[in-house]
């Protein structure tokens, strides 16, 4: 199958969050299954390149830039769309002309595949930035024979970022007036990229089965619940994997000591190293870690409220994250009060994140909502036991440990409250106190398969379904 994978960020080129992890790993997994895969990205500041090809789109000239196959995996070609005026900036997003930047990204992708005469069977779009691709295919490009029969799959990684812009964006996008209606691109008086993806793609997916249900509710639907329920027969949930080449305690170049499920006793060396590195006493007390964007979605309000009680316990904690200023300030206050127990690092730091996954005993994720979440899967792979809220992908990937049966991989709580959070942490600490039981949880967690291969197979099934639907409609 020929797959065009469109994303606005991908590891190792450009990353702000989980979307980049998915876009770096899924195309490779699809290629390993024997598919022909091309990945497209804007050419941001940090990307090197080899060959170039030019096209003209309206006033702007675009260059398509080739890149060697991703890392050592054959079969994934990376096509960068180069337009320096639009993409050669310090950050990926957050500019007043973001709508124009991604309208042109979507248009350029479609123009280039025609120019290259590379016709995919399916185009896989991701998040709002590529939401207009299905719209163009089903409307303005619909009579062009080149684009006939190309199926589209649209994946929502986080419904909170919808790409909603003023109504006149419709004209910048060059789309006809009749598309600006509530059953198409209009969203509360605005022009919505994401709604375009939801309404016009052949199949919609999101990143966990639980989140696929949740986004059809008023509580977690972020206003899109109507459009999503309307298309629920085309909506699927596929949980993300993690990149097993990047996240592997047996080979992880950032870890001072390597270990796996058969040499778990060595993990404690990483704990000692981490304690020293972050300035915590080298004590044998439970070390709790957290690596996350500092965003309200991630549950920092209940964590902050729980901290005074939490630090009455004999524990240590390390948090790595950047994001909202207010959360940062509040965490800093707590770090000052509990300086011998709690260390905070406000920055993006790949190395320290690996040290935390490898060196902690427990990983905390009290998210208000969580489409999928990668950190809990990474931590399980490192034998670092997750304590998470039972929501979205966290509910789909972590299973409560049952001391009676010896089954389960972590600890969950339902209610979004500091009390429920504390109660789950305490349950984890009780099991931590029993070294044999703790080892069983660790082994269970490490043996779980979170590799991309299983998820990639599910995507292939969805692509086949989308192709079938699309071909039926074309006839
Ligand atoms: P989201 O996509 O909502 O940010 P995920 O759990 O899906 O959350 O993915 C987060 C990814 O970003 C993980 O790989 C995590 O380790 C990484 N990450 C988040 N914050 C930082 C940070 N400050 N430094 C290093 N890595 C981080």
Boltz pocket constraint, residues with backbone or C-beta under 6 A from the ligand:
constraints:
  - pocket:
      binder: B
      contacts: [[A, 16], [A, 17], [A, 18], [A, 19], [A, 21], [A, 291], [A, 292], [A, 293], [A, 320], [A, 321], [A, 322], [A, 345], [A, 347], [A, 348], [A, 349], [A, 350], [A, 353], [A, 372], [A, 373], [A, 374], [A, 375], [A, 376]]
      max_distance: 6.0
